[in-house]
Structures are given as structure tokens and as C-alpha cells.
């Protein structure tokens, strides 16, 4: 008999046993039952107060357990005067069917629960109750709830994360008995989250089979026509990752099929797609499967930080992927490349509503950008402002007047702490840094989307060149999407573009814009993508998880489960 069948049989046997508790007098309302129920409640309160369970590992969610049972008046949740409640069997069935999620690693009390299913004493019933509740609350925290507030880790994270009241979820599940539905409702409902979990399961299987062969970060340039012993290793690696479906095992020739496989690999990793194994491609090939599993789990954790509902029409920008997607229902009618903030001027994570467009905008240069970027230019070339159409005004008020840029001692205003008594404004036109359209989404960060005259930068694989705002590849297509079929507004847009005049167009309805950060995702075609951690946010999350989730570390250590990394404590499939 399988362990699962034995466990179910044990549950059923325990139910029969407990229905005949106290010589067959375990009937609701009898004096013995009332005394026994009171004794269980007393033991529950005592165990929670002392948190001392001899022979049992420490509780993982003691604070939430205290609140949960205090709210219940310390009445047991998983048993009645008649014995163990059927909810116990329902919940254990979910845990036992959790193999594909690898939940077992996150349920360190499982063996103790098995032993206590034949409980007969109030103390045993109380401990069993605590352990069952603890497993549920821990399951919720590990598989659905954010492990911590992301804003506490990332200075540039301003998106509120969802809060899950695990105790309330447990209470509702106990009342309804619908544990599977309660658990399913907790996880992010997005297809992107589901697809990433599925691919994590694939990579865990790859790891179980030994991963892929190590690849050197330094070595000769590999390209079509080259013969080299390392090419056999390259073939094996790309076969395991699925980039080379038809391999010639052991071949040391770089043929056309291998070139296409390298191109697929490069495309999935955001590299220059040239079919040549150079320095950057070598670095990506050298990443072991354990590190990729960490990356997948880190990004699954980020999904838990995101809103459960983005809306019907919305825009997402992935700073790490340098791309933008416009969404409408289940479709993505528009995608494009974007340019994001430099590594020392990160694009933050937040949501704001796009409300209007500015066509042929002026660029009111922020003081920080003026000091860091523009003043050094005019110090090198006094005609720089004139060529770029940048005017210097005496202030921000309506009475501000233009002054001659060549007559100002700009070197006095270079320091970040120096007060700049001038306003720099760039006229609309072909050199304007905002291009033809600016997409306004009022927010505290002064970040918005806009066109750019520097079109050549979109051809770079890594596009972190801005001061935090998002430069978009297809501004007119994005404007059409934002205007959402408003015929009059679209006509006005066309007229302004032709005339060159500056104008503002209100959107028929606000469009939510989410600026996000994903270094791993699966697209709708099922292709798994990885990107470099340009802002170091993966690194900080990887370092923080062990310290911020000690219960996870203890759980895996006690179960002696295979441990690939600290981030694996997130316990996805």
C-alpha cells in the first residue's frame, strides 16, 4: 500500500476510533464530552502560552496562531467532541497531493501529525490542532503571501504589496471545508505567474537529472565553421536547455543547426543575437541550473508583491527586460522596446495613471539633470545650448526672461548641492529630448513615458541610458492605444504633429501604467527568458531571504530536504 493510501486509511481509522471515544459515549452534549472539550481548550491555551511542545519542533507561525486561537476562545479548530473533524482529512489530502508544488518540504510537522492522528488525550488533541493550523498558516505564507515588504528592501519600490490575512483564510476554509479553493484563491491569478511556476518545475527536473555541463566564461570565440572540443559541451548544454532540439552528440563542429540554437539562446537572454559565442554569451552559458532556479524563485516572489488585478486596459514596463506591453483583456495589442534609467538613476517600481499626452513638448530640464549632464557640455562647448535649442530663463514664473547662456559662469553651479538660479528649457523640434509625444502620468517621482530622437539606442541589447523616465520605441502607436479610439483626439494628434505646435490631449479614460522589474519570465509562446539584474535587485533579494525567513531555513534543515540555495525556501513547485 502506498504511503498516501496508508495515511488516508489511518485518518479513517482515527475517525472511527474517536467516535467511540470514552467507551462509546462520545455523543455531542454529554457531560464527558463537555469535560473533554474544555480540557482540550485548556491544553491549547497552555501550549500557546508556553510554546513548549515536547518532542515537536518549534511552531513556525506562533504570532498568527496566538491571534487565531485567542479569537476563537481557544476552541479547537480541527476536532470536535466527536473526534477529528473531516476538515483534517480534506487538508491532509491537499498536502499529500502537493508533490508537484514540493509542498512537503514546507510542512515540517507532517510526521508528527501522522503520529497524533490516533490521539486520545486532551494534550494530544491540542498539539495536533496546533500543528494542523501551523501547517496551513505556513503553507499560505510560503506559497502565496509575500515573504516581506519589498519597500523595506528596495529603495526604488513604491508599489503597495497585497496583504493576506492567513488567519482569516484559515477560518473561512474551516467553515466552508473548501481548502483547495481557498488555497487557489491566494496565489497571483496572472498567467505570467502560472507559466513561470511551470517552468520552474521543468528546471527542478533538469537539476534532478544533473543539470547541464559547466561552460567556461573565458575561452575562444566560437562561430559557424569552427572546430573545437568545447563545441561538444556547448551542444550538450543547449540540448538540455531546449535550444538545440536536434543535436549531434559529441560533434565538435559549429554547424548551421548549432548557430540557430545559439541565436535562440541569445534571444532568450537578451543578448546581441549574432550566433557567435563571445564574452557576453559565454557568461550567460556559464550560469549553472541552480542559479537559474534561484532566479526563477526570486521572480515568483516578486509576482506575489504585485496587485492581484491590473485592470482591463493597462500598460506594463519591465525595466530589466527593456520592453513595454499594452494590454487589453486577454490580448497584448502592442509591444515595443524601451530605454530605462541608468544604473545610478534607476527607474522605480510603481503604478500611476496616464491621463494626458503632450504633443511637441517643451523639455523643462530638472536641475539635477542640468547639473550632471548639460552644464558639463556647455563648459566644453559654449555653443552647445544654442545647437540643441536649449534656452536659459531667469526663473519659473511668467515674468522670466531669457539670458545669454554664454555669459554665465556655469562652473559655479556644478555641485549637486549648489542652487541653480536658472531654468533650462528645450524648444520643441527634432532635437528635443522628449521627441514628439510625452505621456503624462502624474506621480511623486517625476517619471513619465516619452518619445526620443536617439533612435539608434533601441538597437542596443542593454538599454539603460535615461535618467529614470521611459523612452518608447513606438510613440505614435502608444498614443493611438492610449486614446482608445477617440476619433476627435486622434485627429487633433495628427494635426499637431503636422503643425509642430505644442498641444495637450486628455485621454478618454485613465490608463494604469505599471513600472515593474522582472529578470525572468515566460512569454505567451511558452519561451522562458532571462535577463541581467541591471539594478542589483535580485542580488539584494537573494541576500535578504535567509535573514528574513528563518522559519523556512529551519524547516528545510529539519526535513533534510535537498537545498540548492537560500531562495529555494520560497517553495514553488
Secondary structure as the mmCIF struct_conf table of DSSP 4:
data_model
#
loop_
_struct_conf.conf_type_id
_struct_conf.id
_struct_conf.beg_label_comp_id
_struct_conf.beg_label_asym_id
_struct_conf.beg_label_seq_id
_struct_conf.end_label_comp_id
_struct_conf.end_label_asym_id
_struct_conf.end_label_seq_id
HELX_RH_AL_P HELX_RH_AL_P1 UNK A 3 UNK A 19
TURN_TY1_P TURN_TY1_P1 UNK A 20 UNK A 20
HELX_RH_AL_P HELX_RH_AL_P2 UNK A 21 UNK A 24
TURN_TY1_P TURN_TY1_P2 UNK A 28 UNK A 29
HELX_RH_AL_P HELX_RH_AL_P3 UNK A 31 UNK A 50
TURN_TY1_P TURN_TY1_P3 UNK A 54 UNK A 55
BEND BEND1 UNK A 56 UNK A 56
HELX_LH_PP_P HELX_LH_PP_P1 UNK A 57 UNK A 59
BEND BEND2 UNK A 60 UNK A 60
HELX_RH_AL_P HELX_RH_AL_P4 UNK A 62 UNK A 71
TURN_TY1_P TURN_TY1_P4 UNK A 72 UNK A 74
BEND BEND3 UNK A 77 UNK A 78
STRN STRN1 UNK A 79 UNK A 80
TURN_TY1_P TURN_TY1_P5 UNK A 81 UNK A 82
STRN STRN2 UNK A 83 UNK A 84
HELX_RH_AL_P HELX_RH_AL_P5 UNK A 86 UNK A 96
TURN_TY1_P TURN_TY1_P6 UNK A 97 UNK A 97
HELX_RH_3T_P HELX_RH_3T_P1 UNK A 99 UNK A 101
TURN_TY1_P TURN_TY1_P7 UNK A 102 UNK A 102
HELX_RH_3T_P HELX_RH_3T_P2 UNK A 103 UNK A 106
TURN_TY1_P TURN_TY1_P8 UNK A 108 UNK A 109
HELX_RH_AL_P HELX_RH_AL_P6 UNK A 110 UNK A 116
TURN_TY1_P TURN_TY1_P9 UNK A 117 UNK A 118
BEND BEND4 UNK A 121 UNK A 121
HELX_RH_AL_P HELX_RH_AL_P7 UNK A 122 UNK A 143
TURN_TY1_P TURN_TY1_P10 UNK A 144 UNK A 144
BEND BEND5 UNK A 145 UNK A 145
BEND BEND6 UNK A 147 UNK A 148
HELX_RH_3T_P HELX_RH_3T_P3 UNK A 150 UNK A 152
TURN_TY1_P TURN_TY1_P11 UNK A 153 UNK A 153
TURN_TY1_P TURN_TY1_P12 UNK A 155 UNK A 156
STRN STRN3 UNK A 157 UNK A 157
BEND BEND7 UNK A 159 UNK A 159
HELX_LH_PP_P HELX_LH_PP_P2 UNK A 160 UNK A 162
HELX_RH_AL_P HELX_RH_AL_P8 UNK A 166 UNK A 176
HELX_RH_AL_P HELX_RH_AL_P9 UNK A 179 UNK A 184
TURN_TY1_P TURN_TY1_P13 UNK A 185 UNK A 186
BEND BEND8 UNK A 187 UNK A 187
HELX_RH_AL_P HELX_RH_AL_P10 UNK A 191 UNK A 208
TURN_TY1_P TURN_TY1_P14 UNK A 209 UNK A 210
BEND BEND9 UNK A 217 UNK A 218
STRN STRN4 UNK A 222 UNK A 222
TURN_TY1_P TURN_TY1_P15 UNK A 224 UNK A 225
STRN STRN5 UNK A 227 UNK A 227
TURN_TY1_P TURN_TY1_P16 UNK A 229 UNK A 229
HELX_RH_AL_P HELX_RH_AL_P11 UNK A 230 UNK A 240
TURN_TY1_P TURN_TY1_P17 UNK A 241 UNK A 242
BEND BEND10 UNK A 243 UNK A 243
BEND BEND11 UNK A 245 UNK A 246
TURN_TY1_P TURN_TY1_P18 UNK A 249 UNK A 250
STRN STRN6 UNK A 253 UNK A 253
HELX_RH_AL_P HELX_RH_AL_P12 UNK A 256 UNK A 268
TURN_TY1_P TURN_TY1_P19 UNK A 269 UNK A 270
BEND BEND12 UNK A 274 UNK A 275
STRN STRN7 UNK A 277 UNK A 277
HELX_RH_AL_P HELX_RH_AL_P13 UNK A 279 UNK A 285
TURN_TY1_P TURN_TY1_P20 UNK A 286 UNK A 286
BEND BEND13 UNK A 287 UNK A 287
HELX_RH_AL_P HELX_RH_AL_P14 UNK A 289 UNK A 304
TURN_TY1_P TURN_TY1_P21 UNK A 305 UNK A 305
BEND BEND14 UNK A 306 UNK A 306
BEND BEND15 UNK A 308 UNK A 308
BEND BEND16 UNK A 312 UNK A 312
STRN STRN8 UNK A 313 UNK A 318
TURN_TY1_P TURN_TY1_P22 UNK A 319 UNK A 322
STRN STRN9 UNK A 323 UNK A 328
TURN_TY1_P TURN_TY1_P23 UNK A 329 UNK A 330
STRN STRN10 UNK A 331 UNK A 341
TURN_TY1_P TURN_TY1_P24 UNK A 343 UNK A 344
BEND BEND17 UNK A 345 UNK A 345
HELX_LH_PP_P HELX_LH_PP_P3 UNK A 346 UNK A 348
STRN STRN11 UNK A 349 UNK A 349
STRN STRN12 UNK A 350 UNK A 359
BEND BEND18 UNK A 360 UNK A 360
STRN STRN13 UNK A 363 UNK A 364
HELX_RH_AL_P HELX_RH_AL_P15 UNK A 367 UNK A 369
HELX_RH_PI_P HELX_RH_PI_P1 UNK A 370 UNK A 374
HELX_RH_AL_P HELX_RH_AL_P16 UNK A 375 UNK A 380
TURN_TY1_P TURN_TY1_P25 UNK A 382 UNK A 383
HELX_RH_AL_P HELX_RH_AL_P17 UNK A 384 UNK A 388
TURN_TY1_P TURN_TY1_P26 UNK A 389 UNK A 389
STRN STRN14 UNK A 390 UNK A 393
BEND BEND19 UNK A 394 UNK A 394
BEND BEND20 UNK A 396 UNK A 397
TURN_TY1_P TURN_TY1_P27 UNK A 398 UNK A 399
STRN STRN15 UNK A 402 UNK A 403
HELX_RH_3T_P HELX_RH_3T_P4 UNK A 405 UNK A 407
BEND BEND21 UNK A 408 UNK A 408
HELX_RH_3T_P HELX_RH_3T_P5 UNK A 410 UNK A 413
BEND BEND22 UNK A 415 UNK A 415
TURN_TY1_P TURN_TY1_P28 UNK A 416 UNK A 417
BEND BEND23 UNK A 418 UNK A 418
STRN STRN16 UNK A 423 UNK A 426
HELX_LH_PP_P HELX_LH_PP_P4 UNK A 427 UNK A 427
BEND BEND24 UNK A 428 UNK A 429
TURN_TY1_P TURN_TY1_P29 UNK A 430 UNK A 431
TURN_TY1_P TURN_TY1_P30 UNK A 433 UNK A 436
STRN STRN17 UNK A 437 UNK A 440
TURN_TY1_P TURN_TY1_P31 UNK A 444 UNK A 445
STRN STRN18 UNK A 449 UNK A 450
BEND BEND25 UNK A 453 UNK A 453
HELX_RH_3T_P HELX_RH_3T_P6 UNK A 455 UNK A 459
BEND BEND26 UNK A 460 UNK A 462
STRN STRN19 UNK A 464 UNK A 466
BEND BEND27 UNK A 467 UNK A 469
STRN STRN20 UNK A 470 UNK A 472
BEND BEND28 UNK A 473 UNK A 473
HELX_RH_AL_P HELX_RH_AL_P18 UNK A 475 UNK A 483
TURN_TY1_P TURN_TY1_P32 UNK A 484 UNK A 485
HELX_RH_AL_P HELX_RH_AL_P19 UNK A 487 UNK A 499
STRN STRN21 UNK A 503 UNK A 516
BEND BEND29 UNK A 519 UNK A 519
STRN STRN22 UNK A 520 UNK A 522
TURN_TY1_P TURN_TY1_P33 UNK A 524 UNK A 525
BEND BEND30 UNK A 526 UNK A 526
STRN STRN23 UNK A 528 UNK A 530
TURN_TY1_P TURN_TY1_P34 UNK A 534 UNK A 535
BEND BEND31 UNK A 536 UNK A 536
HELX_RH_AL_P HELX_RH_AL_P20 UNK A 537 UNK A 548
HELX_RH_AL_P HELX_RH_AL_P21 UNK A 550 UNK A 559
TURN_TY1_P TURN_TY1_P35 UNK A 560 UNK A 560
HELX_RH_3T_P HELX_RH_3T_P7 UNK A 566 UNK A 570
#
